[in-house]
Amino acid sequence: MPTSRPLSICWLRRDLRLHDHAPLALATAESQAVAVVFILDRVILDALENSRDRRLTFIHRSLCELDSKLRAHGSMLIVRTGDPAEEIPQLAQELGAKCVYTGKDYEPYARTRDAKVAQSLFESGIDFVAVKDSVVREGGEVLSQERNPLRVYTPYRKSWERSFEPERDAAEHQVTLAHLVQAKEIPEQYKTSLPSLNDLGFEEVDLWLSPGEDAALEKLGQFAPQMHRYRELRDFPAAHATSGLSVHLRFGTISVRKMVRLALSQTSEGAETWLREIIWRDFYQDILFHFPDVVERPFQRIYDDLEYPGEQDHFSAWCEGKTGYPLVDAAMRCFNATGWMHNRLRMVVASFLTKDLLIDYRQGEAYFAAGLLDFDLASNNGGWQWASSVGADPQPYFRIFNPILQSVKFDPEGKFIREWCPELSHLEGEALHFPARASEFELLTANVELGKNYPKPIVDHATQKERAISLLAVAKSTGSE
Ligand SMILES: Cc1cc2nc3c(=O)[nH]c(=O)nc-3n(C[C@H](O)[C@H](O)[C@H](O)COP(=O)(O)OP(=O)(O)OC[C@H]3O[C@@H](n4cnc5c(N)ncnc54)[C@H](O)[C@@H]3O)c2cc1C
């Protein structure tokens, strides 16, 4: 056995931090020498098409920070590249580990991978312990009175709230840092340092937010004094009034329990509303856990055969932010430039794609999945199915966002539009929200030439709204469960 003390492994995946870390806390409570391991998963990396994928920069920098922190405690991060289903059992055997601890991941790929890892470890007499960490309440914990999964958010939330116990569900899981394996105890051949992004086939890119747990904790700290105004301001993209923590939550550079504790520490409508958003996240994880086929098909089976008549060049215009509807275009350009989009805008562009352009929600979902820094299978799928009215507890199909009214209401001064559509920045009032209805004089004085430096609307909202309602109504009445 390579180390003098019985060793365990804590395998990190979506939990790149040292604070409030359930699997690492358990590992360091039960074992005197815990090796912290990360596998650069080739199965996931090879499926990424964009060598400038921002998520790789985020992960890479977060791992560098984590490694430095571990080194400051005399330990180090062990990094390997390959298929975790092979790498973890092999490493555990080679290091003579007694147990592998990890945080549960509820996505279908992860569940299959973890079952394989558990089986291989079992065959070698090594324990595999997966604990809840990335969510507050996991699938199966929040049920109806008849003990069935809940398909609608409000009853889910009420049940979540009724059965929530702060000491159990939001307690801090403190890591015993003294029980990390010391770097000098790790045999040389396992002291593999983190490969560069170039070596992995990716490029380093600029990010709009700082990766790593220090930055995440700082962001949480900045949000705390603003939280009481969350309810009032959260729908205004230019107000920057949401926490911006979704990327950190995705990679686990922040603990969701720490966020919950912050919400519970204040009594304000803002804090209550914010907690309810975190419950939405649990809700979509719950849906994915109980109904994994939502990844492929609508939650509501009656829409299984729905065929969307939308045109592919409209999809391209949507992707590029060239639809002629400024709020939609500004949102898509912001997304393309940063990999992030405000929640109100995600709802607006998703509604526009599926109900104004009549394009299958799965195309938009895939476009988001490829580019979102905070991409999370459950929330993205849930959000798209909600907006296109085919999901669990969706937006009613006859309620269709008017992209112009949404713009007037949620970007009243046009700050957000001006930032991302600078060619419109000299327009004022309604003309800015929908230049196609501006007078020739307004366009001329603002240097806007429709069809030249800003597109004419690619569809007419009123016409498309009627088409969408009848398409969905027919599908609803003819589809079968
Ligand atoms: C079409 C569509 C796609 C989406 N795709 C994703 C995605 O891939 N990843 C993702 O994390 N969120 C997704 N969301 C939800 C939401 O837009 C983001 O979580 C939110 O914008 C993140 O910003 P924030 O961290 O400032 O959130 P805050 O407003 O500060 O909320 C705090 C946290 O609550 C959670 N949350 C907030 N709103 C929602 C919601 N509607 N559904 C689920 N969780 C929520 C997030 O984890 C968020 O970080 C999507 C929404 C829609 C409509």
The ligand as a MOL file (V3000), in Angstrom:
LIG
                    3D

  0  0  0     0  0            999 V3000
M  V30 BEGIN CTAB
M  V30 COUNTS 53 58 0 0 0
M  V30 BEGIN ATOM
M  V30 1 C -35.3970 28.6090 -21.4840 0
M  V30 2 C -34.6710 28.6000 -20.1550 0
M  V30 3 C -33.4750 27.9100 -20.0230 0
M  V30 4 C -32.7940 27.9040 -18.7900 0
M  V30 5 N -31.6080 27.1950 -18.6940 0
M  V30 6 C -30.9650 27.1540 -17.4960 0
M  V30 7 C -29.7520 26.4220 -17.3580 0
M  V30 8 O -29.2830 25.7630 -18.2740 0
M  V30 9 N -29.1200 26.4700 -16.1520 0
M  V30 10 C -29.6220 27.1720 -15.0870 0
M  V30 11 O -28.9980 27.1870 -14.0120 0
M  V30 12 N -30.7840 27.8360 -15.1870 0
M  V30 13 C -31.4660 27.8640 -16.3570 0
M  V30 14 N -32.6290 28.5700 -16.4610 0
M  V30 15 C -33.1930 29.1950 -15.2530 0
M  V30 16 C -32.7600 30.6480 -15.0060 0
M  V30 17 O -32.8860 31.4160 -16.1550 0
M  V30 18 C -31.3410 30.7910 -14.4580 0
M  V30 19 O -31.1360 29.8860 -13.4090 0
M  V30 20 C -31.0990 32.1950 -13.9240 0
M  V30 21 O -31.2680 33.1330 -14.9580 0
M  V30 22 C -29.7160 32.2840 -13.3550 0
M  V30 23 O -29.4410 33.5920 -12.9260 0
M  V30 24 P -29.0950 33.9020 -11.4230 0
M  V30 25 O -28.0780 32.9580 -10.9170 0
M  V30 26 O -28.7910 35.3590 -11.3440 0
M  V30 27 O -30.4630 33.5630 -10.7230 0
M  V30 28 P -31.1710 34.1000 -9.4100 0
M  V30 29 O -32.3590 34.8410 -9.8690 0
M  V30 30 O -30.2290 34.7640 -8.4940 0
M  V30 31 O -31.7230 32.7540 -8.7490 0
M  V30 32 C -30.9210 31.9700 -7.8450 0
M  V30 33 C -30.7750 30.5760 -8.3780 0
M  V30 34 O -32.0430 29.9420 -8.4610 0
M  V30 35 C -32.0640 29.0640 -9.5820 0
M  V30 36 N -33.1060 29.4880 -10.5080 0
M  V30 37 C -33.5420 30.7480 -10.7260 0
M  V30 38 N -34.5360 30.7490 -11.6320 0
M  V30 39 C -34.7040 29.4720 -12.0120 0
M  V30 40 C -35.5730 28.8140 -12.9220 0
M  V30 41 N -36.4910 29.4670 -13.6230 0
M  V30 42 N -35.4660 27.4830 -13.0730 0
M  V30 43 C -34.5560 26.7830 -12.3590 0
M  V30 44 N -33.7190 27.3390 -11.4760 0
M  V30 45 C -33.7880 28.6680 -11.3030 0
M  V30 46 C -30.7140 29.1570 -10.2480 0
M  V30 47 O -29.9170 28.1160 -9.7970 0
M  V30 48 C -30.2100 30.5070 -9.7810 0
M  V30 49 O -28.8060 30.6160 -9.7810 0
M  V30 50 C -33.3310 28.5840 -17.6800 0
M  V30 51 C -34.5480 29.2760 -17.8300 0
M  V30 52 C -35.2050 29.2780 -19.0480 0
M  V30 53 C -36.5050 30.0250 -19.1810 0
M  V30 END ATOM
M  V30 BEGIN BOND
M  V30 1 1 1 2
M  V30 2 1 2 3
M  V30 3 2 2 52
M  V30 4 2 3 4
M  V30 5 1 4 5
M  V30 6 1 4 50
M  V30 7 2 5 6
M  V30 8 1 6 7
M  V30 9 1 6 13
M  V30 10 2 7 8
M  V30 11 1 7 9
M  V30 12 1 9 10
M  V30 13 2 10 11
M  V30 14 1 10 12
M  V30 15 2 12 13
M  V30 16 1 13 14
M  V30 17 1 14 15
M  V30 18 1 14 50
M  V30 19 1 15 16
M  V30 20 1 16 17
M  V30 21 1 16 18
M  V30 22 1 18 19
M  V30 23 1 18 20
M  V30 24 1 20 21
M  V30 25 1 20 22
M  V30 26 1 22 23
M  V30 27 1 23 24
M  V30 28 2 24 25
M  V30 29 1 24 26
M  V30 30 1 24 27
M  V30 31 1 27 28
M  V30 32 2 28 29
M  V30 33 1 28 30
M  V30 34 1 28 31
M  V30 35 1 31 32
M  V30 36 1 32 33
M  V30 37 1 33 34
M  V30 38 1 33 48
M  V30 39 1 34 35
M  V30 40 1 35 36
M  V30 41 1 35 46
M  V30 42 1 36 37
M  V30 43 1 36 45
M  V30 44 2 37 38
M  V30 45 1 38 39
M  V30 46 1 39 40
M  V30 47 2 39 45
M  V30 48 1 40 41
M  V30 49 2 40 42
M  V30 50 1 42 43
M  V30 51 2 43 44
M  V30 52 1 44 45
M  V30 53 1 46 47
M  V30 54 1 46 48
M  V30 55 1 48 49
M  V30 56 2 50 51
M  V30 57 1 51 52
M  V30 58 1 52 53
M  V30 END BOND
M  V30 END CTAB
M  END
